[in-house]
Amino acid sequence: MKGMLRNHPKMRFGRASSWPPQCSGASDAYTQFPVGEQGTLKAVEFLPADHTGPDRLSITIEYGGRFFPAILRIDDTGALPRLRDFLRSHVGKELSAIGGLEVDL
């Protein structure tokens, strides 16, 4: 099934959209987390199911000179390998540009 990544029907986890991934990490009074599709995709790794949850992707985003981790979960875990490969092919690009690309999941 093809569609634009940010609107793709398979980019859902429960009732929530999975794109863009939500960043986390240590912060201080000066930390500005990326909001929405801000930042550059730097890395994508597959994480198998464990005690913290089902299969998912670990994403690293660069924003404001800092690196932020994010977890990307989707209901259809069978689509994760294709999503991982798609995202890896776009490492170094802005999330806003990636979100507008067509993906076949």
Backbone torsions as a table, in degrees:
resi	resn	phi	psi	omega
1	MET	NA	124.5	-178.9
2	LYS	-99.4	150.8	175.7
3	GLY	179.2	166.2	176.7
4	MET	-68.3	133.4	-173.7
5	LEU	-51.2	-49.5	-174.0
6	ARG	-66.2	-18.9	-179.2
7	ASN	-118.1	4.7	-174.2
8	HIS	-62.8	134.1	-178.8
9	PRO	-60.3	-24.8	179.6
10	LYS	-85.3	-4.4	179.2
11	MET	-89.6	57.4	-179.2
12	ARG	-135.9	146.8	171.8
13	PHE	-131.9	106.9	-171.2
14	GLY	67.5	-130.0	-179.8
15	ARG	-92.7	-5.8	-174.1
16	ALA	-98.8	148.0	172.8
17	SER	-70.3	143.1	179.5
18	SER	-92.9	-9.6	-179.5
19	TRP	-118.7	133.3	-0.8
20	PRO	-79.7	156.7	177.9
21	PRO	-64.6	145.3	-179.7
22	GLN	-90.3	125.4	-178.1
23	CYS	-80.4	155.0	175.4
24	SER	-140.6	-170.7	177.0
25	GLY	128.2	172.4	179.6
26	ALA	-65.8	145.4	-179.9
27	SER	-143.2	164.6	173.7
28	ASP	-137.2	-171.5	-176.7
29	ALA	-63.6	-18.2	-176.0
30	TYR	-103.8	-3.3	-177.5
31	THR	-72.8	127.0	173.9
32	GLN	-113.5	110.0	178.4
33	PHE	-77.8	147.0	174.3
34	PRO	-64.9	144.2	-179.8
35	VAL	-116.7	135.4	179.2
36	GLY	61.9	-128.9	-176.5
37	GLU	-96.7	29.6	176.5
38	GLN	-78.6	146.7	174.1
39	GLY	106.4	172.5	-177.5
40	THR	-116.2	134.5	177.4
41	LEU	-72.2	124.3	-177.7
42	LYS	-112.3	-28.8	-178.5
43	ALA	-160.8	152.7	178.3
44	VAL	-141.6	126.7	178.6
45	GLU	-133.6	144.8	175.5
46	PHE	-84.5	132.1	175.7
47	LEU	-116.9	118.4	179.7
48	PRO	-72.0	160.6	179.2
49	ALA	-55.4	140.9	176.4
50	ASP	-155.4	-162.6	-177.8
51	HIS	-66.0	-15.1	-179.8
52	THR	-92.5	-9.3	177.6
53	GLY	152.7	-176.4	-179.3
54	PRO	-73.5	176.4	173.9
55	ASP	-48.6	143.7	-176.8
56	ARG	-161.8	175.3	176.6
57	LEU	-113.8	138.8	171.8
58	SER	-97.7	126.0	-176.0
59	ILE	-117.9	140.2	172.1
60	THR	-116.0	129.0	-178.1
61	ILE	-120.7	135.0	174.2
62	GLU	-101.4	131.1	179.2
63	TYR	-152.7	130.2	177.6
64	GLY	59.7	32.1	178.7
65	GLY	79.8	6.3	179.5
66	ARG	-122.2	158.8	178.6
67	PHE	-108.5	134.0	-177.6
68	PHE	-124.5	132.7	175.0
69	PRO	-83.6	152.0	174.5
70	ALA	-147.9	152.0	174.8
71	ILE	-112.5	131.9	178.8
72	LEU	-114.4	116.4	179.2
73	ARG	-116.1	143.5	172.1
74	ILE	-136.1	153.0	-178.9
75	ASP	-62.6	-42.3	-178.5
76	ASP	-87.2	84.0	-175.9
77	THR	-64.3	-19.3	176.6
78	GLY	-65.4	-20.5	178.7
79	ALA	-86.5	-7.1	-176.1
80	LEU	-61.0	-41.7	179.1
81	PRO	-59.8	-40.7	178.0
82	ARG	-67.0	-40.2	178.1
83	LEU	-64.6	-43.2	177.5
84	ARG	-58.1	-48.8	-178.9
85	ASP	-62.4	-41.4	177.5
86	PHE	-59.8	-50.3	-178.2
87	LEU	-64.7	-40.8	178.2
88	ARG	-59.8	-33.3	179.9
89	SER	-71.8	-7.6	-179.1
90	HIS	-120.9	16.8	174.9
91	VAL	-58.8	136.5	-178.8
92	GLY	98.9	-7.8	179.7
93	LYS	-100.1	158.5	177.3
94	GLU	-68.9	142.7	178.6
95	LEU	-59.2	-36.1	-180.0
96	SER	-62.4	-36.3	177.8
97	ALA	-72.3	-42.3	-179.8
98	ILE	-63.0	-42.6	-179.7
99	GLY	-59.1	-25.7	-179.2
100	GLY	-90.4	1.6	-179.0
101	LEU	-88.5	152.4	176.7
102	GLU	-82.8	135.7	179.1
103	VAL	-129.7	145.3	177.9
104	ASP	-106.3	102.4	178.8
105	LEU	-111.9	NA	NA
